[in-house]
């Protein structure tokens, strides 16, 4: 049977683009085992892929970044400008690999599959459930043409600690009533989080974020956001204090919980089982916010596949929190917000552009 001839007529059609024969072979085997996924083409580099795209139109492309003749980023830019398709990046977890993977997300890629430097075959085989879920989510994603030359918003300079201290002193707020924002996101969430965070002022309320992302990518992601936003953004470390003007992002492959000791909010970063098939899990963060912040918390659930965060958001609402969901039109995938809405945990549904201003408005009214 020739390449591109369907064995599973209703399956998600996938093209694999990677210069490693081991990766091509292993990914094809992993994906082909799923009843609803079929690999219809493989290519050793983008030029071969471009030629095959003349006769084969896949539903999803998995794309390496470092390849001969043409790198994956250049191919992605051309693809998203001319004929957008859902693309999942298959990238190294370290150094420049993570930086390029994040740049690919800015160019319109949907998600990242982690590819270690060594032990690739075993790693991909052990991660088959997650890999298949990423491909399914990409298939459901709304792909939009992205202009890589578009200017990125330049934030105002970061404020010093004096601005935060003076605000607390002027209002005489008891620290235990400080508003805490907890945010959950998955597929499409990296760019949604950038859009959310980059319009917040430097003295925005304290924020803790769970974004489904592989291990060792979150540090680079946080550093990238920190360079774009007025608030300080960093990868959460165990016992980090949750403070005004700072956003903490849960590290990949670790759960992040909001905790409180007296008047001090802080994060606990810990190992643990997959929750809602994820680590970090939005449900874990949201349920901890319900327990330790209650009515002082504001929950935000953004684009993503599945139902992670829906149960935790419902518990937050029961505890007195105010919760916001991204609307369907502005989501890449409307799964997580939709599940939270269906469970009754959402107070307000808004387009992505309206969420940050609404958060600030809610916080101002509560002070």
C-alpha positions in Angstrom: 0.0 0.0 0.0 1.5 3.3 -1.0 2.2 6.2 1.4 -0.9 8.4 1.8 -3.4 5.5 1.1 -5.7 5.4 4.1 -6.1 2.2 6.1 -8.3 4.0 8.6 -10.6 6.3 6.6 -12.0 8.3 9.5 -8.7 8.6 11.4 -6.7 11.7 12.1 -4.1 11.9 9.3 -0.6 12.7 10.5 2.6 13.6 8.7 5.9 13.1 10.6 8.8 15.5 9.6 12.1 14.6 11.4 15.6 14.0 10.2 16.1 11.1 12.7 15.1 7.8 11.3 14.7 6.5 14.9 12.2 9.3 15.7 10.3 8.8 12.4 10.1 5.0 13.0 9.1 5.2 16.7 6.6 8.0 16.3 5.0 6.2 13.4 4.7 3.0 15.5 3.4 4.9 18.6 0.7 6.8 16.6 -0.3 3.9 14.4 -1.3 1.9 17.5 -4.1 4.4 18.2 -7.4 3.4 16.6 -8.2 7.0 15.6 -4.8 8.1 14.3 -3.0 7.1 11.0 0.4 8.2 9.8 -0.1 9.0 6.1 3.4 10.3 5.4 6.9 10.7 6.8 9.7 13.1 5.6 13.3 13.5 6.5 13.3 17.3 6.1 11.0 20.2 5.2 11.8 20.1 1.5 10.7 16.5 1.3 7.6 17.4 3.4 6.8 20.3 1.1 6.9 18.0 -2.0 4.6 15.4 -0.3 2.2 18.2 0.7 1.4 18.7 -3.0 -0.5 15.4 -3.0 -1.2 14.6 0.7 -3.0 17.0 3.1 -2.6 15.7 6.7 -4.8 16.8 9.6 -1.7 17.3 11.8 2.1 17.6 11.2 4.7 16.7 13.8 7.8 18.8 13.1 11.4 18.7 14.3 13.2 22.0 14.4 16.9 21.1 13.8 17.1 19.6 10.3 19.3 19.8 7.3 18.6 21.9 4.2 15.8 23.9 5.9 15.2 24.2 9.6 11.8 23.6 11.1 11.1 27.2 12.1 11.6 28.4 8.5 9.3 25.7 7.2 6.7 26.5 9.9 6.7 30.2 9.0 6.1 29.5 5.4 3.4 26.9 6.1 1.5 29.2 8.5 1.6 32.1 6.1 0.5 30.1 3.0 -1.5 27.1 4.1 -2.0 26.8 7.9 -2.2 23.3 9.4 -2.1 22.1 13.0 1.6 21.6 13.8 3.0 19.8 16.9 6.7 20.5 17.6 8.9 17.5 18.4 11.9 19.2 20.1 14.9 18.7 22.3 14.2 19.7 25.9 17.5 21.6 26.6 19.1 24.9 25.7 18.5 26.3 22.3 16.0 23.5 21.6 13.5 24.8 24.2 14.0 28.4 23.0 13.2 27.5 19.4 10.2 25.4 20.5 8.8 28.4 22.2 9.4 30.5 19.2 7.5 28.0 17.1 4.5 28.3 19.4 4.6 32.1 18.7 4.6 31.3 15.0 1.4 29.2 15.3 2.4 25.7 16.4 -0.1 24.1 18.7 1.9 22.1 21.2 5.3 20.5 22.0 6.3 16.9 22.2 9.5 16.5 24.3 12.4 14.7 22.6 15.3 13.9 24.8 18.9 13.9 23.6 19.4 10.2 24.5 17.0 7.3 25.0 14.6 8.8 22.4 13.0 5.5 21.4 12.2 4.4 24.9 11.0 7.8 25.9 8.6 8.2 23.0 7.3 4.7 23.6 6.7 5.3 27.3 4.9 8.6 26.4 2.5 7.2 23.9 -0.7 8.2 25.7 0.5 11.8 26.1 1.7 12.0 22.5 -1.6 10.7 21.1 -3.5 13.1 23.3 -1.4 16.0 21.9 -2.1 15.0 18.3 -5.9 14.7 19.1 -5.9 18.1 20.6 -4.0 19.6 17.7 -6.6 18.1 15.3 -9.4 19.9 17.2 -7.5 23.2 17.3 -8.5 26.3 15.4 -5.5 27.2 13.3 -5.1 30.8 12.3 -2.7 32.5 10.0 0.1 34.0 12.0 2.3 36.9 10.8 5.8 36.2 12.3 6.8 39.8 11.4 4.1 41.3 13.5 5.4 43.5 16.2 5.3 42.2 19.8 3.8 44.5 22.4 6.5 46.3 24.3 5.6 46.6 28.0 6.1 49.6 30.3 9.2 49.3 32.5 8.8 47.0 35.5 7.9 48.9 38.7 10.1 48.7 41.7 9.0 47.2 45.0 8.1 50.7 46.2 5.0 50.7 44.1 3.7 47.5 45.7 4.7 48.6 49.2 3.1 52.0 48.9 -0.2 50.5 47.6 -0.3 48.1 50.5 0.4 50.9 53.0 -2.1 53.3 51.5 -4.9 50.8 51.6 -4.0 49.3 54.9 -5.1 45.9 53.6 -4.7 42.9 55.9 -2.4 40.5 54.0 -4.8 37.6 54.5 -7.3 39.3 52.3 -4.9 39.8 49.4 -6.4 38.7 46.1 -4.7 35.7 44.4 -5.3 34.9 40.7 -4.9 31.2 39.7 -4.8 30.4 36.0 -5.0 27.1 34.1 -4.3 26.5 30.4 -3.3 23.7 28.0 -3.4 23.5 24.2 -2.9 27.0 22.8 -2.3 28.3 26.2 1.3 29.6 25.7 0.1 32.4 23.5 -3.1 33.0 25.4 -1.0 33.4 28.6 1.2 35.9 26.8 -1.8 37.9 25.7 -3.2 37.8 29.2 -0.1 38.7 31.1 1.4 41.3 28.8 -1.4 43.8 29.4 -1.4 43.5 33.2 0.2 46.4 35.1 3.3 45.9 37.1 1.4 46.0 40.4 -1.1 43.4 39.2 -2.4 40.9 41.8 -0.3 37.8 42.6 -0.7 35.1 40.0 0.0 31.3 40.0 -0.2 29.5 36.6 -0.4 25.9 35.5 0.3 25.5 31.7 0.5 21.9 30.4 4.1 21.8 29.1 6.9 19.3 29.1 9.6 19.3 31.8 12.4 21.9 31.2 10.4 24.0 28.8 8.7 26.0 31.5 11.8 27.8 32.7 12.5 29.2 29.2 8.8 30.0 28.8 8.7 32.0 32.0 11.9 33.8 31.0 10.4 34.7 27.7 7.2 36.0 29.3 9.3 38.0 31.8 11.0 39.8 29.0 7.6 40.8 27.5 5.5 41.7 30.6 5.4 44.4 33.2 4.8 41.8 35.9 7.7 39.6 36.9 7.3 36.1 35.6 9.4 33.1 36.8 9.2 29.3 37.0 7.9 28.5 40.5 10.2 27.0 43.0 9.2 25.3 46.2 8.3 27.7 48.9 8.3 30.8 46.6 6.2 33.6 48.1 3.1 34.5 46.1 3.3 38.3 45.9 1.7 41.2 44.1 3.4 42.0 40.7 4.7 38.5 40.1 3.4 35.5 38.2 4.7 32.0 39.1 4.5 29.2 36.5 4.4 25.6 37.7 7.4 23.7 36.4 6.9 20.9 33.9 6.4 17.5 35.4 5.7 18.9 38.9 2.5 19.8 40.7 2.1 23.4 42.1 -0.2 24.0 45.1 -1.2 27.3 46.6 -0.6 27.3 50.4 -0.8 29.8 53.2 1.1 30.1 56.4 -0.4 32.8 58.6 -0.7 35.8 56.4 1.8 34.5 53.8 0.7 32.8 50.6 3.3 30.6 49.0 3.6 27.7 46.5 4.5 24.1 47.2 6.1 22.3 44.3 5.9 18.6 44.6 6.0 15.2 42.7 2.9 13.1 42.6 0.8 11.0 40.3 -0.8 12.4 37.1 -4.1 14.1 37.9 -6.6 14.4 35.0 -3.7 12.8 33.0 -1.5 15.8 33.7 1.4 16.9 35.9 1.2 19.7 36.6 -2.5 19.6 36.9 -4.8 22.6 36.9 -7.2 20.7 39.2 -4.5 20.4 41.8 -3.8 24.2 41.7 -7.5 25.1 41.7 -8.4 22.8 44.6 -5.6 24.1 46.7 -6.8 27.7 45.9 -10.3 26.7 47.1 -8.9 25.4 50.4 -6.3 28.1 51.2 -7.6 31.3 49.5 -11.3 30.7 49.1 -13.1 34.0 48.5 -9.8 35.8 48.1 -9.1 33.8 44.9 -10.0 34.6 41.3 -9.8 31.6 38.9 -9.1 31.9 35.2 -9.4 28.9 32.8 -8.0 29.3 29.3 -7.9 27.3 26.1 -7.1 23.6 26.3 -8.1 20.1 25.5 -9.9 17.9 28.1 -11.4 18.7 31.5 -8.4 19.4 33.7 -9.4 22.3 36.0 -13.2 21.9 35.7 -13.7 20.1 39.0 -11.2 22.3 40.9 -12.9 25.5 39.5 -16.3 24.2 40.8 -14.8 23.7 44.2 -13.3 27.2 44.1 -16.8 28.7 43.4 -18.2 26.7 46.3 -15.5 28.3 48.5 -16.5 31.8 47.4 -14.0 32.4 44.6 -14.8 34.4 41.4 -14.1 32.5 38.2 -13.6 33.4 34.6 -13.5 31.2 31.5 -12.2 32.1 28.0 -15.0 32.1 25.4 -15.2 29.6 22.5 -14.5 32.0 19.7 -11.1 33.1 21.1 -10.0 29.6 22.2 -7.7 27.4 20.2 -9.5 24.4 21.8 -12.6 25.0 23.9 -12.4 21.9 25.9 -11.3 23.0 29.4 -13.3 26.2 29.6 -16.4 24.4 28.3 -16.1 21.6 30.9 -15.7 24.2 33.7 -18.8 26.1 32.4 -20.8 22.8 32.2 -19.9 22.0 35.8 -21.3 25.4 37.0 -18.0 26.7 38.3 -17.8 29.8 36.0 -19.1 33.3 36.9 -18.1 35.1 33.7 -17.3 34.0 30.1 -15.1 36.4 28.2 -13.0 36.7 25.0 -9.3 36.5 25.8 -8.8 40.2 25.3 -11.3 41.0 28.0 -10.0 38.7 30.7 -7.1 40.7 32.1 -9.1 44.0 32.3 -11.9 42.2 34.0 -9.6 40.6 36.6 -8.2 44.1 37.5 -11.8 45.4 37.8 -12.8 42.6 40.1 -9.7 43.0 42.3 -10.3 46.8 42.5 -13.9 46.3 43.6 -12.9 43.7 46.3 -10.3 46.0 47.9 
